[in-house]
Amino acid sequence: MTAVLQFDILILGSGLAGQSLALRLADHHSVALVTKCQLEDGASSWAQGGIAAVVDPMDSTESHARDTHIAGAGICDDGATRFVVEHGREAIQWLAEQGVPFTPAEEGPLHMHLTREGGHSHRRIVHVADATGAAVQETLTQKVRAHPNIRVFEHHIAVDLIVGHRLGRADQGCLGAYILDIAEDHVVTFAARHTVVATGGAGKVYLYTTNPDTATGDGIAMAWRAGCRVANMEFIQFHPTCLYHPQAKSFLISEAVRGEGGLLKLPDGTRFMLQHDPRGELAPRDIVARAIDYEMKRHGLDCVYLDISHRPTEFITTHFPTIYARCLELGIDITKEPIPVVPAAHYTCGGVLTDLRARTDLPGLYAIGETACTGLHGANRLASNSLLECVVFGEAAAADILTHPRAIAEGLPEWDESKVTDADEAVVIAHNWDELRRFMWDYVGIVRTTKRLQRAQHRIALLRREIDEYYANFRVSNDLIELRNLVVSADLIVRGALSRKESRGLHYSRDYPETLPKGKPTVLRNPRWPSGLVRWISARD
C-alpha cells in the first residue's frame, strides 16, 4: 500500500452519521470511510428504540422542541434544537428513500407506525420493530459498499489528525489523519480536503456500558489534541435498563418497553418510580437511572426488574421480537416474568463543539453524531433524538462541504517510527485499561461527590503520564490508541464535572444538590493551543 493516500473527503467512523454523510457526498467527491472493525459494527446498529420525528399532524415541532428542552434540563441550545426537530420529517423521508423498512401502519402519516418513549409527550418514534439501528445500518451499508466513489477501510483506526499549525504551514486547518492499518500493522498518511470525525461516544470509559467495544472516545480525544474545544462532557447518560445477566454483554432493554407500559419493580413486585417522579416509568432517563441506583443501594440489590408481562403475548413478541428472543435464549420469558435490569453508561451528551453546519474550531474538520456537541442534548438526551441528529447533521455537513471547496495538502510527512521499538510489556495497557474503567465507574458514575472526582482526577494524571511515556517509546497498536483516547476522554469528563457547581440533568453531585436558576454549557479549551491558531467558531452560527 502506498504511504500517502489522497481523498476529497475522509470520514472517520461508519455509524449512521458517517455513512449518511458518505452517501450524500459520494456522487460529487471521492470518499474514504474508515472504521475500526467492519461497516456493520458500531453503536448505531445497537440502537433499538427508533428515531424521533414529527410526522403526525397532531404533533408539532414546538412540542418536540419543548420535550427536548425539558429533558435537557435548561441548557439545550434553542437554535440547534429547532434546527434538528424541524428537519425530522425530511430525515425520515430520506431514510425511507434509501430503503429502510420502517414498521408500517395501515393508517396515519407516511403509513409508519409511531411509538412513544420516556420524555415524549406524543407518539413520534418511527422504528423498525425493536431493532431500528440494525435495520438502518444494514440498509445504508449495502449502498455504501456498492458506491464506486466510496472506498471503505475496515480494520483501520485513526492515530491522530494532521493539522497545519503543528507542521508550521500557512493552512492551519485539518489536512487529514494518520491511520493504522490494524491487519498490516502499518500507519498510513491520509490527505483530505475535508476530514470528518464520526467515531461515536466514549462509553467504554466505564466498566458497565451498553456501548460496543469501539466506543473509546477516539474522535473527541483527537479533536481535543488538535486544538478544538469540547463541551458538556460531564453529561454521561446512563441508560436505566441494561439486561442484568452474566451472559448478556451490554444488551440494552429499549426505552420503548417502558413506553408501551413496562413497569419497574423491586424483587417483591412493588413499583417504585412514582415515589421519585409523577411521570413514573415515563420520566426522562436521568431521573429513572438515579431512581434505580437509589433503590438498589437502599435495598442492597444487584438489580431491579422491568415487567411488561401484563401485556398480551402477541403484543410483546410483535413489538419487541429482538428483546424477547435474546431474553428467551437466557431463560427469561418476558411474556411471563420480569426482566432483571441495571443502569449502564449509554450515551455521551457532550463532545466536540460544532456549529449548525457541523464545523469545529479547526478549518476543514467536521464532527457529527455522538462525537459532536451540537447543543441539541443539553444536560440529558431525549430518547431517540440521537439517530435523528446523525441524519440531520450529516446532511448539514454535506451541504457545507459541497459549497466550500478546499485544496488538498501536498507533501504531508509520513508517520515516523524511527525512534520507537516494539512494546515489551503489553500487560501495561491491559492493566491501565481495567484500572481506568473501574475507578471511572466508582468515582464518576450516576451520583458524584467532589472528593470522588478529585480521586479520579489524580488517578487519571498518573495514568496519562504512564500512557504518554509508553506512546513515546513504543510502536502504536489498536489497544494503545484506544487507551490513549480513553484517558483523554475520562479527563475531559472529570474536568467538566468538577467545574459544574450544581446538579443538573445527568450530572448529580451530593455536594451541590441544587440546580442553579440559569444553566450554562461547560466549554473546555485545550490550554496548549493559543486561540490564534484556530478559527474559534460561534457554536450558534
LUMMI-257977 format. One record per atom (N, C-alpha, C): x, y, z. Coordinates in steps of 0.05 Angstrom, whole numbers, plus 5000, padded with zeros to 4 digits. Layout:
BEGIN
XYZ;...
***
This chain:
BEGIN
501749765000;500050005000;501850255000;501050444984;502550694983;502550835010;504650985016;504851105043;503051345046;502151475025;500451705026;498051665008;495651685019;493151665003;491751925003;490552004980;489152254978;486252214971;484452354985;481652344981;480452624984;478152674971;476852924975;475852945004;474552725013;473352715040;474352475055;475252515079;476052305097;474052295120;472652075123;470652045145;471651825164;472051895189;472851715209;470451625225;469651375221;467251265234;465151185214;463850955219;462050845199;459250795210;458450945231;455650925240;453751075222;451451125232;449351265216;450351535207;451651685225;452651955217;454651935194;456651765197;458751745177;457751635151;456051425152;455051305127;453151495112;451351625127;449451805114;450952035101;453052135113;454652355101;456052255076;457252015078;458651905055;456851875031;454451785035;452551745013;451652015001;451552225017;450652485007;452952614991;455452534996;457652664983;458852514959;458352244959;459852074941;459252124911;456952234904;456352294876;458152514865;459352674883;460952904875;463852894883;464552714902;467252714913;468152424918;470852394919;471952134928;471952134958;471051914969;470651894998;472151655009;473651695031;474851475046;473251445072;472151205076;470651155101;472250955117;473151045140;474950895157;473450785182;473850535188;472450415211;474250215224;474050205251;475850035267;475349745263;472849675258;472149395255;470949355227;468449295225;467149275199;464949485198;463949535173;461949745170;459449695188;458749445192;456349385206;456649435236;459049455246;459549485275;459249775283;458849815309;458550085319;455950125334;455750355348;453550395366;450850435351;450950545327;448450595312;446850335308;448250125302;446849865296;445749745322;446549845345;445549735370;443049885379;442350105366;440050265375;437550105370;435950075391;433449915389;430950085384;430750295399;428150445400;427250555374;428650755363;427750865338;428851145334;427351305318;428251575310;425851765316;426351965333;424252155339;423952355317;421552395308;420952595287;418052665287;417452915281;414653005279;413552945252;412052725250;410752655225;407752635228;406752635252;403852625258;402752915258;400652975243;399553245243;398453335270;397953145288;397053205315;399353295333;401853235324;404253315338;405253575326;407453685338;408553935327;411453955334;412954105318;415754155324;416154305350;414154475356;414354625382;414254425405;412554225403;412254025424;414853855426;415953775404;418353615404;420653785415;420854035408;422954215419;422554255449;420054285457;419554325486;420354075502;419653835492;420453585505;423553565507;424853645485;427753635485;428953825505;427854065507;428854255527;428454165555;426154045560;425553945587;427453725595;427853535577;429753315583;432553425586;433253625570;435953745571;436453925594;434553955612;434854095638;435854385635;434854525614;435254805612;437754905598;439354715587;441754815572;441854715544;439654615533;439654555504;439754825489;441354835468;441355075452;438855085435;437355305437;434755325423;435055315393;437155445382;437555445353;438155165343;439855015357;440454745349;438054565352;436554595373;434254425378;432154465356;431554715350;429654765328;430654675301;433154705296;434354625271;433954315267;434354165288;434153875286;431253785283;429553885301;426753785301;425253875276;425954105265;424654205241;425454045216;427753905218;428653735195;428053445200;426453385221;425953105227;424452955206;422253065196;420752915175;422452875150;423953075143;425753055119;427752835123;428852805147;430752595153;429452315150;427052285160;425652035158;425051965129;424252165114;423652115085;426152035070;428452155077;430952085064;431751795070;431451715095;432051435102;430151245088;427551315087;425651145073;426351115043;427351335031;428151325003;430551144999;432251125020;434550945018;433750655020;431250605030;430250335032;429950225060;430150395080;429850305108;426950205112;426549955120;423849845122;422449905149;421750165152;420350245177;417850075182;417250015207;414849865214;412450025204;410749895187;408550035174;406050055192;404350235185;401650255197;399650285175;397350165179;395250175158;394350465153;394350615173;393450895171;395651075183;395251335181;396951525194;399051645175;400651825185;402651975169;404851785159;405351815133;407451655119;406951355122;404651275132;404050995137;406150855153;407250995173;409250875191;408150865219;408750645232;407750615260;409450795278;408150925296;409451105315;409150995344;411350985358;411250905386;412051145403;411951105429;412551325448;414651235468;416451415475;418551355495;418551565517;420051505538;420251675561;421051965554;419652155565;420252435560;418752565537;417552395520;416052495497;413052535504;411952755495;409152805501;407252695479;408452595457;406852475436;408152215426;406652065412;407751835397;409151955372;411851945371;413252055349;415751895342;415951645352;418351485347;417851305324;419051365301;419051195278;421050965282;420350725276;422050505284;421850265264;423650075267;423549825253;423449615275;421049535284;420549365307;422249475330;423949295342;425649385364;428649365356;429149395330;431949375321;432349585299;431649825305;431750045285;434550095275;436450115294;439150175286;440349975268;439849725274;440949505257;439749515229;437149575227;435849585201;436949825184;437250055198;438250285184;441150235175;442750135193;445550085186;445849885163;444349665164;444449465142;443649585116;441649755115;440749875090;442850065079;443950235096;445950425086;448650285079;449350075094;451749935088;451749815060;449549705052;449349595025;449849805004;448750045008;449150254989;452050354989;453150375013;455950475015;457850285001;457550025006;459249824994;459049824963;456649894953;456249884925;457050144910;457550354925;458150614912;461050624902;461450684876;464150684865;465950904876;464851114887;466551334896;467151324926;466151104939;466751074968;468750834971;470950894983;472950684989;472850625018;472250385026;471950315054;474550195064;475350295087;477750185100;476950065127;476349805127;475649665151;478149585166;477849545192;480149475209;482449675207;481649925207;483550155207;482650335230;484550455244;483950635266;485750885264;484551115267;486051365265;487751395290;490251475286;492151525307;491851815317;491952005297;491652285303;491052435278;489852675282;489352855259;491952995251;492153065226;494353215216;493453505213;494753685228;493853965229;496154145221;495454355206;497454535194;499154675214;497954765237;499554925256;501654755270;501354495270;503554325281;505854295261;505254335235;507254305215;508454565206;507454785217;508455055210;507555135182;505155045174;504155105147;502255345148;502055475125;500255705123;497355615128;496655385117;493955275122;494055145150;492755275169;492955185197;490654995204;489154915184;486854735189;487654445190;485554275188;485953985188;486553895159;488653745156;489653665129;489253365124;488253215144;487952925141;488452785167;489452545166;489952385190;491952165185;493352095207;494951855207;493251625216;493251405201;491451185206;492950915206;492450765227;493750505230;492150285215;493350155196;492249915184;492749685204;490649605218;491049415240;492049145230;491049055208;491848795198;494748795189;495649005175;498349025165;500249145185;499249255207;500849375228;502649595216;501349775201;502849985187;501150235187;502450465193;501050725194;501150855167;498850935157;498551055130;497851355134;498851525117;498151805117;495851845098;493651955108;491252025091;491152325089;491352425065;490952715059;488152755049;486752965059;484053015050;483453315050;481653395032;480653675032;479053735057;477353535064;475653565088;475853305104;475953335130;476053105148;473653115167;472452885172;470052875189;470552665211;470252745236;470252545258;467452465265;466852215262;464252105268;464551835282;466351835302;467251585315;465551505339;463351645344;461651565366;462551675393;461551565414;461951665441;464251525456;464151555483;466351455500;465351275521;463251115516;462050945536;463950745548;466050655533;467850455544;469750565565;469550825571;471050935594;469950835620;467550715619;466250605643;466250295643;466250185666;466349895669;463849765658;461549885662;459049775652;457849965632;457349865608;456250045587;454649885567;452750015555;451149895533;452549925506;454850065506;456250125481;457849885470;458449885444;460249685434;463149745442;464849555438;467649585446;469149815431;467949905409;469250115393;468850395405;467150425425;466450685435;468550795455;470850865445;473050945462;473851235460;471951405451;472351695451;474451795432;474951645410;477251705392;477051985380;474752045368;474452305354;474552535373;473452505397;473452715417;476352775425;477852555431;480652585440;482352705418;482052615394;483752715372;483153005366;480653085366;479953365362;480953545384;480853445409;481853595432;484953635429;486353425422;489253445418;489953635395;488153655375;488653825352;488054125358;486654175380;486154455388;483254535389;481454345385;478554405385;477454415414;475554585418;474154585443;472254355445;471754265469;469654065475;467754185495;465354075496;463354185514;461653965527;460754025551;458653855565;459553565569;462053515573;462953235576;462153115602;461353275621;460453155647;457753015644;456353065623;453652955620;453752685605;454252475620;454252205610;451552075617;450151985596;447551875601;447851575608;446751505631;446651225639;443851125632;443750925614;441150815607;440050665631;437550705638;436550585662;436350275661;436050165637;435349885635;437149725616;439349635627;441049455613;440549175626;440348975609;439748705619;441948605638;441048525662;442948425682;443048125680;445148025668;445547735665;448547695658;449847495671;452747455666;453347395637;451447295621;452047225593;450947435574;449847655584;448647855567;450348105566;452448095550;454348315549;453048565536;452648775551;451849035541;449149025526;447348855534;444748835519;442749025531;441849205515;440049425523;437149335521;435649415541;432749375541;431549645533;430449665510;429649915498;427750085516;428050345513;426250545525;423350485518;422950375495;420250335485;418750125502;420149955516;418749765533;417249915555;418550115567;417150285586;415050455572;415650545548;413750705533;411150555527;411350295525;408950125519;407849995544;408550095567;407250005592;408849845611;411449815605;413249665624;413449805650;413449655672;413549765699;416049675713;417349865727;419749805743;418949715771;420049495781;419249385806;421649285822;421249275848;423149145866;422748845865;424548685877;424248395876;421548295886;420348435905;417848345916;415448435900;415948565876;413848645859;412748925863;413949075882;413049345888;414149545868;412349705857;413249925839;414450145856;416450295844;417750505860;418050765845;417650775819;418151015804;416451255812;413951205819;412151425826;412951565851;414651435867;415751565891;417951765884;418951745860;421251915851;420352125831;418252075816;417352265796;414452205788;412752415786;409952365779;409552235752;411552255734;411352125708;411951835709;412851735732;413351455735;415451355716;414851125703;416751005685;417251165660;415651365654;415951535631;417551785637;418751805660;420552035666;423052015649;424452235644;426952225629;428952035641;430851955624;432751745632;434451805656;435252065660;436952125683;435452075709;432952145709;431352105733;430851815739;430251665718;429751375722;432351235730;434651305718;437151175725;437851235754;437551485763;438151545791;436251405810;433751385802;431851245819;432550955823;433350825801;434150545803;436650515820;438650695815;441150695831;440450725861;438650905867;437950955895;436650705907;434750585893;433350355904;435250115907;437050085888;439049865890;440849895915;441750145919;443450195942;441950185969;439450285968;437850285993;437149996002;436649825982;435849545989;438049345986;440449435978;442649255974;442249055951;441049155929;440348975907;442448975885;442548755871;444248735847;442848845823;440248855823;438648955800;435849015809;434249135792;431349155795;430049015772;427449035769;426048875749;424149055732;424249005706;422449135687;420348935677;417848995683;415748795678;413748895657;413548755635;411548805615;409848565610;410048365628;408548115624;405548145626;404548375635;401648415637;400548485609;402248545589;401248595562;400848325548;399148315528;398648065513;401247955501;401447685500;403847555489;404347645460;402247655444;402647735416;403648015413;402648195431;403648475430;406648485436;407548335457;410348335465;412148225443;411347995432;413047865411;413048015385;410948175380;410848335355;412448595358;412148725381;413448985385;416348955393;417048735407;419748705418;420948435411;421048365385;421948095378;424848045385;426548245382;429448215388;429848175418;428548345434;428848325463;427648065473;425347985462;424047735470;425947495464;427047495440;428747265432;431247255449;432547485453;435047475468;434547395497;432447505509;431947425537;431247125539;429747025519;428946745519;431446565517;433446655502;435946505500;437246475527;436746665544;438046665571;436146565592;433846445584;432046325602;430046505615;429646745603;427746945613;425546975593;423146895600;420746925583;419347185591;419747395576;418747655584;415647675582;414447475569;411447475568;410347365595;412047245612;411147125636;412547235661;414947355658;416447435681;417947695675;418747845696;420048095692;423048055683;424148275673;426848275663;428748405684;430848265692;432748395711;434348605696;434448845708;435849065694;437549235714;439549365703;441249555718;441849785699;442550025711;443450245694;446250185683;446950295660;449550275648;450150515631;452750595629;453550815613;452550775584;451250975573;449850935548;450551145526;450651395534;450951605513;452551845524;454351935507;455952175513;454652415502;453352575520;451852815510;453653035501;456053055513;457953255504;459653155482;461653325474;463453245453;464753485440;465653455416;467053665401;465053885394;465554135402;463754355397;463554415368;461054435358;460554495329;458454705326;458354815302;456154995295;453954845281;452054985269;449754855256;450554735229;452954775221;453954645196;455954425202;456054345227;457754125237;460754195236;461454455233;464254545233;465354555262;467854485265;469154505290;470854765290;472454805310;474255035312;476455025290;477054785280;479254755262;478254755233;479054935216;478254935188;478754665175;476754575160;477054325146;476254075163;475554125188;474853905206;471953925215;470453715211;467553705219;467253485240;465153505256;464453295275;461453255275;460653005273;457852935272;457252685288;454752655296;453952425312;454752465341;455052245355;455552255384;458252385390;460052395371;462652535376;462252835380;460152945369;459853235369;458053325392;458453585399;456653725417;455353945401;452953905391;451554095374;449954295391;449354225416;447654375433;444854255435;444254045420;441653925420;440953795447;442853645458;442253465480;442353605508;443753825510;443853965535;444953785557;443653775580;444553625603;443553335603;441853265583;440752995582;439352955555;440252755540;439052695514;436252585516;434352695501;431752585499;431752335482;430352125491;430351865477;429851895447;431451755432;431151735402;431751985387;432952185401;433952425386;436652385374;438152175382;440852135373;441052065343;439451865335;439551785307;438552015289;436652165299;435652395284;437852595280;439352655301;441552845300;443652755279;444252495278;446152385259;445452455231;442852405224;442052455196;441952755189;440852905208;440553195203;443253335200;445053265218;447653395216;449453275195;448853025187;450252915164;449653065139;447053145136;446253305113;447353585115;447453695139;448453965143;451453985136;452953785145;455853775138;456253745109;454653565096;454853525067;454353785052;452353935060;451654185046;453954385049;455154395072;457354585076;459854505060;460454245060;462754145046;462454195016;460054155005;459554184977;459854474968;459354664986;459354944978;461955084987;463754934999;466355065008;468654884999;469354904974;471654744964;474254814978;476054624980;478454664995;480754514981;483054624980;485354494967;486354264984;487454064971;488553834985;491453894991;492453825014;495153875022;497053685009;499153794997;501253624984;503653595003;505053374999;507553335013;507353305043;505153185052;504853135081;506952935090;508152975114;510152795124;508952515130;510552315125;509552045132;509951995162;508751795172;508951725201;511751635207;512851745228;515651695235;515851495258;516951265253;517351065274;520351015279;522051205271;524851165273;525951155302;524451275321;525351295348;523851115368;522250925357;520650755375;521350465370;520650285388;521150005385;518549855390;518649585387;516349425393;515949415423;513449415432;512849415460;513849155473;514849175497;515848935511;513948835532;512049005541;510248915562;507449015556;505948865540;503248945533;501348935557;502148795578;500448775602;499949055614;501849245609;501449515620;498849635609;498349595583;495949705570;493449585583;493449315585;491149185596;490649265625;492649295641;492349375669;491249655671;492349845655;491450115656;488650145646;487949995626;485149995615;483249915637;483849705651;482049595671;481849795695;484149905703;484150095726;482450335719;482850445695;481350685687;478350645688;477450425676;474550375674;473350325702;474850205719;473750145746;473550395763;475550565763;475350805780;473451005768;473151005742;471151185730;468251095738;467850835739;465250735748;464750805778;466750775794;466550815823;466351115830;467851285817;468151555825;466751765808;466051685783;464951885764;462351765752;460751635768;458351495758;455851655760;453651535767;451051655767;450851875788;451951815812;451952015834;454852075841;455552335842;458352415845;458652595870;461152605879;462052795900;464652915891;465253145903;467753285896;470153115903;470052985926;472352815934;472752585915;470552455906;470852235887;472052335861;471052565852;472052675826;475052745829;475852855851;478652925855;480352665856;479352455868;480852205867;481152105839;479052125824;479252035796;481252205780;481152465785;482952645771;485852575777;486452515802;489152445810;490052185796;488251985795;488951735782;489351775752;487651945740;487952005711;490652125705;491452315722;494052445717;496352245718;496252055736;498351845737;498251675712;495851595704;495551425681;496451565656;495751815653;496551965629;499551975626;501052015648;503952015647;505051745638;503951535649;504751265640;504251215611;501751285603;500951235575;502551405555;502951655562;504551835545;507451735541;508551635563;511251525562;511351275544;509351105547;509050865531;508750935502;507051125496;506551215469;509051325456;510651465471;513051595460;515251395454;515151155466;517450965464;516850715448;514250655444;513550405430;511750455406;511850265388;510150285364;507150275372;505550425357;502750435363;501350175357;499250115372;497549885367;494649975371;492849815363;489949875367;489349925396;490349745414;489749775442;490950025454;493350085446;494750325457;493250585448;492450595422;491050825412;488450865427;486950645431;484350675446;484750755475;486850645488;487350715516;488151005518;489851095499;490651385499;488251565496;486351485479;483951655475;482051635499;481851395511;480051365534;480951535557;483551555562;484451705585;484052005581;484252095555;483652375549;480652425554;478952245544;476052275548;475352275577;476552105593;476052095622;476852355635;479052465627;480052715638;478052945632;476952945608;475053155600;472453125615;471552885620;469152835636;469452945664;471752885676;472252965704;472553265705;474053385686;474353675686;471553815684;469853715667;467253835665;465653805690;465753565703;464253515727;465253695750;467853725753;468953895775;468254185771;467954275746;467454555741;464454625745;462754425746;459854485749;459054475779;458454705790;457854725819;454854725823;453554515813;450654475816;450054195807;447554105810;446653855799;444653935777;445153815753;443453875731;443453645712;441053555704;440853335685;442353085694;444152995677;445652755682;447852785703;448553025710;450653075729;449353125756;449652945775;448452975801;450752965822;451053175837;453153195858;451853215885;452753045903;451853065931;452753325944;454953435935;456053675947;454553925937;453353905913;451854125902;449254025891;447353945909;444853815901;442854005888;443254265891;441254455880;441954515850;439954595835;440254685808;440254985807;442255105795;442355395793;440155515776;439255755782;437055875767;437555885737;439955935728;440555945700;442855765693;442455585675;444455395668;446155485644;448655395644;450455455622;451855205613;452555185588;454254955579;457054975591;458354755593;461154745602;462854725577;464454925572;466154925548;469054915557;470554715548;473354685555;475154745531;477354885536;479254945514;481954835522;483254705503;485854595508;487954825512;489054845536;490855075541;493455065524;493954835512;496454815496;496254975470;493855035461;493555175435;492555455439;494255655434;493355935435;490955975416;489256155423;486756195407;487356295379;489656405374;490356505347;490856285327;491256035337;491955815319;489555695305;487155735316;484855615304;482655815301;480755745284;478455925278;476355875299;476356035320;474355995342;471556065332;470055855328;467355895317;465455985339;463256095330;460956125347;459255875344;458855725366;457355475363;454455525355;453655765353;450855825346;450555945318;452655925301;452556035274;450155905259;
***
